[in-house]
């Protein structure tokens, strides 16, 4: 059973803390948000917030979308496709 979050562990992170958590610059995270890319975020009052669970899920999704991490997507593991005969 997971431990309850104490005062030192928040369920949400501000944009600068989320950027630190992901190991990227706050500007990169801000640009991703502006372009509607990157992890899901929301406003809590005037602050942009990120759920830690959403950040973790987003990172997992990025890993699965990368052919280096997901062998099923590796083009070298695929069988060559046969060309279909063109209709004349």
ChimeraX commands (.cxc) that place a marker at each C-alpha (Angstrom):
marker #1 position 0.00,0.00,0.00 radius 0.5
marker #1 position 1.49,3.38,-0.95 radius 0.5
marker #1 position 2.41,5.74,1.82 radius 0.5
marker #1 position 0.21,8.82,2.23 radius 0.5
marker #1 position 1.81,11.99,0.95 radius 0.5
marker #1 position 3.14,14.17,3.73 radius 0.5
marker #1 position 3.60,17.91,3.75 radius 0.5
marker #1 position 7.04,17.47,2.17 radius 0.5
marker #1 position 5.59,15.48,-0.78 radius 0.5
marker #1 position 3.13,17.38,-2.95 radius 0.5
marker #1 position 0.88,15.79,-5.55 radius 0.5
marker #1 position 1.40,18.78,-7.85 radius 0.5
marker #1 position 4.43,20.68,-9.09 radius 0.5
marker #1 position 4.71,24.22,-10.40 radius 0.5
marker #1 position 6.19,24.70,-13.87 radius 0.5
marker #1 position 9.76,25.37,-12.63 radius 0.5
marker #1 position 9.65,22.37,-10.28 radius 0.5
marker #1 position 8.13,20.14,-12.97 radius 0.5
marker #1 position 10.93,21.17,-15.33 radius 0.5
marker #1 position 13.48,20.31,-12.66 radius 0.5
marker #1 position 11.71,16.97,-12.06 radius 0.5
marker #1 position 11.95,16.16,-15.79 radius 0.5
marker #1 position 15.51,17.45,-16.10 radius 0.5
marker #1 position 14.69,20.10,-18.69 radius 0.5
marker #1 position 14.68,23.90,-18.65 radius 0.5
marker #1 position 11.56,25.75,-17.49 radius 0.5
marker #1 position 11.58,27.59,-20.83 radius 0.5
marker #1 position 11.34,24.30,-22.74 radius 0.5
marker #1 position 8.38,23.22,-20.62 radius 0.5
marker #1 position 6.75,26.64,-21.08 radius 0.5
marker #1 position 7.16,26.41,-24.88 radius 0.5
marker #1 position 5.76,22.87,-24.93 radius 0.5
marker #1 position 2.73,24.08,-22.96 radius 0.5
marker #1 position 2.23,27.02,-25.32 radius 0.5
marker #1 position 2.38,24.65,-28.33 radius 0.5
marker #1 position 0.11,22.14,-26.56 radius 0.5
marker #1 position 2.88,19.55,-26.51 radius 0.5
marker #1 position 4.53,17.87,-23.58 radius 0.5
marker #1 position 2.94,16.64,-20.37 radius 0.5
marker #1 position -0.59,17.66,-19.41 radius 0.5
marker #1 position -0.88,20.74,-17.23 radius 0.5
marker #1 position -3.60,22.92,-15.76 radius 0.5
marker #1 position -4.05,26.22,-14.00 radius 0.5
marker #1 position -4.60,26.41,-10.28 radius 0.5
marker #1 position -5.41,30.05,-9.79 radius 0.5
marker #1 position -2.60,31.90,-11.56 radius 0.5
marker #1 position -0.11,29.05,-11.36 radius 0.5
marker #1 position 0.50,26.42,-14.01 radius 0.5
marker #1 position 0.58,23.04,-12.29 radius 0.5
marker #1 position 1.56,19.50,-13.23 radius 0.5
marker #1 position 0.46,16.29,-11.50 radius 0.5
marker #1 position 3.46,14.14,-10.64 radius 0.5
marker #1 position 1.56,11.04,-11.73 radius 0.5
marker #1 position 0.82,12.69,-15.12 radius 0.5
marker #1 position 4.50,13.54,-15.55 radius 0.5
marker #1 position 5.51,9.95,-14.83 radius 0.5
marker #1 position 2.88,8.62,-17.25 radius 0.5
marker #1 position 3.97,11.08,-19.94 radius 0.5
marker #1 position 7.59,9.95,-19.59 radius 0.5
marker #1 position 6.50,6.29,-19.92 radius 0.5
marker #1 position 4.55,7.19,-23.06 radius 0.5
marker #1 position 7.62,8.91,-24.50 radius 0.5
marker #1 position 9.72,5.81,-23.83 radius 0.5
marker #1 position 7.17,3.55,-25.53 radius 0.5
marker #1 position 6.97,5.86,-28.57 radius 0.5
marker #1 position 10.75,5.70,-29.09 radius 0.5
marker #1 position 12.01,2.82,-31.23 radius 0.5
marker #1 position 15.21,2.67,-29.16 radius 0.5
marker #1 position 13.21,1.81,-26.05 radius 0.5
marker #1 position 10.41,-0.17,-27.67 radius 0.5
marker #1 position 11.65,-3.06,-29.82 radius 0.5
marker #1 position 8.22,-3.43,-31.44 radius 0.5
marker #1 position 8.76,-0.04,-33.12 radius 0.5
marker #1 position 12.33,-0.75,-34.23 radius 0.5
marker #1 position 12.30,-0.70,-38.06 radius 0.5
marker #1 position 15.15,-3.21,-38.12 radius 0.5
marker #1 position 12.91,-5.82,-36.47 radius 0.5
marker #1 position 10.18,-5.54,-39.11 radius 0.5
marker #1 position 9.86,-7.88,-42.05 radius 0.5
marker #1 position 10.33,-6.22,-45.43 radius 0.5
marker #1 position 7.06,-5.39,-47.14 radius 0.5
marker #1 position 6.35,-6.63,-50.63 radius 0.5
marker #1 position 5.35,-4.13,-53.22 radius 0.5
marker #1 position 1.86,-4.53,-54.56 radius 0.5
marker #1 position 1.43,-4.85,-58.30 radius 0.5
marker #1 position 0.26,-1.57,-59.75 radius 0.5
marker #1 position -3.02,-1.64,-61.65 radius 0.5
marker #1 position -2.70,-0.55,-65.28 radius 0.5
marker link #1:1,2 radius 0.2
marker link #1:2,3 radius 0.2
marker link #1:3,4 radius 0.2
marker link #1:4,5 radius 0.2
marker link #1:5,6 radius 0.2
marker link #1:6,7 radius 0.2
marker link #1:7,8 radius 0.2
marker link #1:8,9 radius 0.2
marker link #1:9,10 radius 0.2
marker link #1:10,11 radius 0.2
marker link #1:11,12 radius 0.2
marker link #1:12,13 radius 0.2
marker link #1:13,14 radius 0.2
marker link #1:14,15 radius 0.2
marker link #1:15,16 radius 0.2
marker link #1:16,17 radius 0.2
marker link #1:17,18 radius 0.2
marker link #1:18,19 radius 0.2
marker link #1:19,20 radius 0.2
marker link #1:20,21 radius 0.2
marker link #1:21,22 radius 0.2
marker link #1:22,23 radius 0.2
marker link #1:23,24 radius 0.2
marker link #1:24,25 radius 0.2
marker link #1:25,26 radius 0.2
marker link #1:26,27 radius 0.2
marker link #1:27,28 radius 0.2
marker link #1:28,29 radius 0.2
marker link #1:29,30 radius 0.2
marker link #1:30,31 radius 0.2
marker link #1:31,32 radius 0.2
marker link #1:32,33 radius 0.2
marker link #1:33,34 radius 0.2
marker link #1:34,35 radius 0.2
marker link #1:35,36 radius 0.2
marker link #1:36,37 radius 0.2
marker link #1:37,38 radius 0.2
marker link #1:38,39 radius 0.2
marker link #1:39,40 radius 0.2
marker link #1:40,41 radius 0.2
marker link #1:41,42 radius 0.2
marker link #1:42,43 radius 0.2
marker link #1:43,44 radius 0.2
marker link #1:44,45 radius 0.2
marker link #1:45,46 radius 0.2
marker link #1:46,47 radius 0.2
marker link #1:47,48 radius 0.2
marker link #1:48,49 radius 0.2
marker link #1:49,50 radius 0.2
marker link #1:50,51 radius 0.2
marker link #1:51,52 radius 0.2
marker link #1:52,53 radius 0.2
marker link #1:53,54 radius 0.2
marker link #1:54,55 radius 0.2
marker link #1:55,56 radius 0.2
marker link #1:56,57 radius 0.2
marker link #1:57,58 radius 0.2
marker link #1:58,59 radius 0.2
marker link #1:59,60 radius 0.2
marker link #1:60,61 radius 0.2
marker link #1:61,62 radius 0.2
marker link #1:62,63 radius 0.2
marker link #1:63,64 radius 0.2
marker link #1:64,65 radius 0.2
marker link #1:65,66 radius 0.2
marker link #1:66,67 radius 0.2
marker link #1:67,68 radius 0.2
marker link #1:68,69 radius 0.2
marker link #1:69,70 radius 0.2
marker link #1:70,71 radius 0.2
marker link #1:71,72 radius 0.2
marker link #1:72,73 radius 0.2
marker link #1:73,74 radius 0.2
marker link #1:74,75 radius 0.2
marker link #1:75,76 radius 0.2
marker link #1:76,77 radius 0.2
marker link #1:77,78 radius 0.2
marker link #1:78,79 radius 0.2
marker link #1:79,80 radius 0.2
marker link #1:80,81 radius 0.2
marker link #1:81,82 radius 0.2
marker link #1:82,83 radius 0.2
marker link #1:83,84 radius 0.2
marker link #1:84,85 radius 0.2
marker link #1:85,86 radius 0.2
marker link #1:86,87 radius 0.2
marker link #1:87,88 radius 0.2
view
